[in-house]
Amino acid sequence: MSDGNSNTPRVAVFRPADERIEDAKALLASLGADPVADPMLAVEPTDATPEDAPYVVLTSKTGVELAAEAGWEPGDATLVAIGPATAEAARAAGWTVDLVPDEYTSAGLVAALEDRVDGEHVEVARSDHGSDVLLAGLREAGATVTETVLYRLTRPSDAGESAAMAAAGDLDAAAFTSSLTVTHFLDAAAERGVREAAIEGLNDAVVGVIGPPTAETAADSGIDVDVVPDDADFEALARAVADAVVERSSAKR
């Protein structure tokens, strides 16, 4: 637990070190948790902008903001956003969002577009760690697909406090928001010589992940996943993790 005088659970969160980590900390605190902020992602813009195409797919709020800052406009393109946060950022930029899939994942995007894009050019603008599921699925649906890398995701040099805490048994929960946060967490743990101990510590805690691809990455690494919310967004993840921690604590009494 968080300290000797409190039963407040410690929950590690790995959002990028901007307003997202601050919002995540505030949300977790409002849910009765002691957030351990350990940003596992740093954004390095490439200064590229999406290609002109009849369909343009944007897969993150960060990508929208970078494209908007560079002066890009969707014009007459059918603009597709992977989820509500991305769509909200696009609308804040003054753009019209034409489609948001029911499932906020690469597979959800394919399902939403596969009956529309046969013979069409689809531009996918995203990070350098985007899933191959999206490109392959759109091509299988008959689309000509291009991809523009708007930014690269790297691991901050000082990341890893949470890995040391997990190894020491000092975390009650962790909330992973992408496969890359899992990979970077484990890399940071390995650099500290505590990779196996950190995995053991996580397996004694509540582990929440934002969707099936992240769950698969965690499981393949030996991490037991306890929580996968129905909605692939951070608020749903945080609430599900907080609920699971309470349930586990109650069961131990």
Solvent accessible surface area in square Angstrom, and as a share of the most:
residue,aa,sasa,rsa
1,M,98,0.44
2,S,7,0.05
3,D,80,0.41
4,G,83,0.80
5,N,152,0.78
6,S,38,0.25
7,N,130,0.67
8,T,44,0.26
9,P,23,0.14
10,R,59,0.22
11,V,1,0.00
12,A,0,0.00
13,V,0,0.00
14,F,0,0.00
15,R,54,0.20
16,P,9,0.06
17,A,77,0.60
18,D,52,0.27
19,E,84,0.38
20,R,42,0.15
21,I,10,0.05
22,E,94,0.42
23,D,92,0.47
24,A,2,0.01
25,K,68,0.29
26,A,65,0.50
27,L,33,0.17
28,L,0,0.00
29,A,57,0.44
30,S,86,0.55
31,L,50,0.25
32,G,45,0.44
33,A,8,0.07
34,D,48,0.25
35,P,32,0.20
36,V,13,0.07
37,A,34,0.26
38,D,6,0.03
39,P,30,0.19
40,M,0,0.00
41,L,15,0.08
42,A,35,0.27
43,V,47,0.27
44,E,83,0.37
45,P,72,0.45
46,T,36,0.21
47,D,129,0.67
48,A,39,0.30
49,T,53,0.31
50,P,7,0.04
51,E,81,0.36
52,D,127,0.66
53,A,14,0.11
54,P,65,0.41
55,Y,28,0.11
56,V,1,0.00
57,V,0,0.00
58,L,2,0.01
59,T,29,0.17
60,S,24,0.16
61,K,62,0.26
62,T,10,0.06
63,G,1,0.01
64,V,1,0.01
65,E,65,0.29
66,L,32,0.16
67,A,0,0.00
68,A,38,0.29
69,E,139,0.62
70,A,59,0.46
71,G,56,0.54
72,W,24,0.09
73,E,112,0.50
74,P,20,0.12
75,G,64,0.62
76,D,155,0.80
77,A,17,0.13
78,T,35,0.20
79,L,1,0.01
80,V,0,0.00
81,A,1,0.01
82,I,29,0.15
83,G,5,0.05
84,P,66,0.42
85,A,59,0.46
86,T,5,0.03
87,A,1,0.00
88,E,120,0.54
89,A,12,0.09
90,A,1,0.00
91,R,134,0.49
92,A,90,0.70
93,A,38,0.30
94,G,67,0.64
95,W,13,0.04
96,T,101,0.59
97,V,19,0.11
98,D,78,0.41
99,L,27,0.14
100,V,47,0.27
101,P,4,0.03
102,D,149,0.77
103,E,88,0.39
104,Y,57,0.21
105,T,16,0.09
106,S,20,0.13
107,A,53,0.41
108,G,4,0.04
109,L,0,0.00
110,V,20,0.11
111,A,66,0.51
112,A,28,0.22
113,L,0,0.00
114,E,77,0.35
115,D,136,0.71
116,R,122,0.44
117,V,0,0.00
118,D,109,0.57
119,G,70,0.67
120,E,60,0.27
121,H,48,0.22
122,V,0,0.00
123,E,0,0.00
124,V,0,0.00
125,A,0,0.00
126,R,7,0.03
127,S,9,0.06
128,D,59,0.31
129,H,93,0.42
130,G,28,0.27
131,S,44,0.28
132,D,111,0.57
133,V,81,0.47
134,L,0,0.00
135,L,18,0.09
136,A,60,0.47
137,G,15,0.14
138,L,0,0.00
139,R,125,0.46
140,E,157,0.70
141,A,22,0.17
142,G,33,0.31
143,A,9,0.07
144,T,89,0.52
145,V,12,0.07
146,T,38,0.22
147,E,72,0.32
148,T,16,0.09
149,V,49,0.28
150,L,2,0.01
151,Y,11,0.04
152,R,121,0.44
153,L,26,0.13
154,T,47,0.27
155,R,64,0.23
156,P,27,0.17
157,S,117,0.76
158,D,116,0.60
159,A,3,0.02
160,G,0,0.00
161,E,97,0.44
162,S,0,0.00
163,A,0,0.00
164,A,46,0.35
165,M,27,0.12
166,A,1,0.00
167,A,30,0.23
168,A,71,0.55
169,G,55,0.53
170,D,55,0.29
171,L,13,0.06
172,D,27,0.14
173,A,0,0.00
174,A,0,0.00
175,A,0,0.00
176,F,0,0.00
177,T,15,0.09
178,S,34,0.22
179,S,38,0.25
180,L,21,0.10
181,T,0,0.00
182,V,0,0.00
183,T,56,0.33
184,H,17,0.08
185,F,0,0.00
186,L,8,0.04
187,D,58,0.30
188,A,0,0.00
189,A,0,0.00
190,A,52,0.40
191,E,120,0.54
192,R,100,0.36
193,G,67,0.64
194,V,39,0.23
195,R,87,0.32
196,E,109,0.49
197,A,39,0.30
198,A,0,0.00
199,I,14,0.07
200,E,113,0.51
201,G,11,0.11
202,L,0,0.00
203,N,52,0.27
204,D,112,0.58
205,A,3,0.02
206,V,2,0.01
207,V,0,0.00
208,G,0,0.00
209,V,0,0.00
210,I,28,0.14
211,G,4,0.03
212,P,85,0.53
213,P,76,0.48
214,T,5,0.03
215,A,20,0.16
216,E,110,0.49
217,T,34,0.20
218,A,0,0.00
219,A,63,0.49
220,D,116,0.60
221,S,29,0.19
222,G,41,0.39
223,I,2,0.01
224,D,84,0.44
225,V,44,0.25
226,D,68,0.35
227,V,18,0.10
228,V,67,0.38
229,P,19,0.12
230,D,152,0.79
231,D,73,0.38
232,A,27,0.21
233,D,49,0.25
234,F,23,0.10
235,E,89,0.40
236,A,25,0.19
237,L,0,0.00
238,A,0,0.00
239,R,110,0.40
240,A,26,0.21
241,V,0,0.00
242,A,14,0.11
243,D,87,0.45
244,A,20,0.15
245,V,9,0.05
246,V,95,0.54
247,E,121,0.54
248,R,76,0.28
249,S,27,0.17
250,S,56,0.36
251,A,87,0.68
252,K,155,0.66
253,R,224,0.82
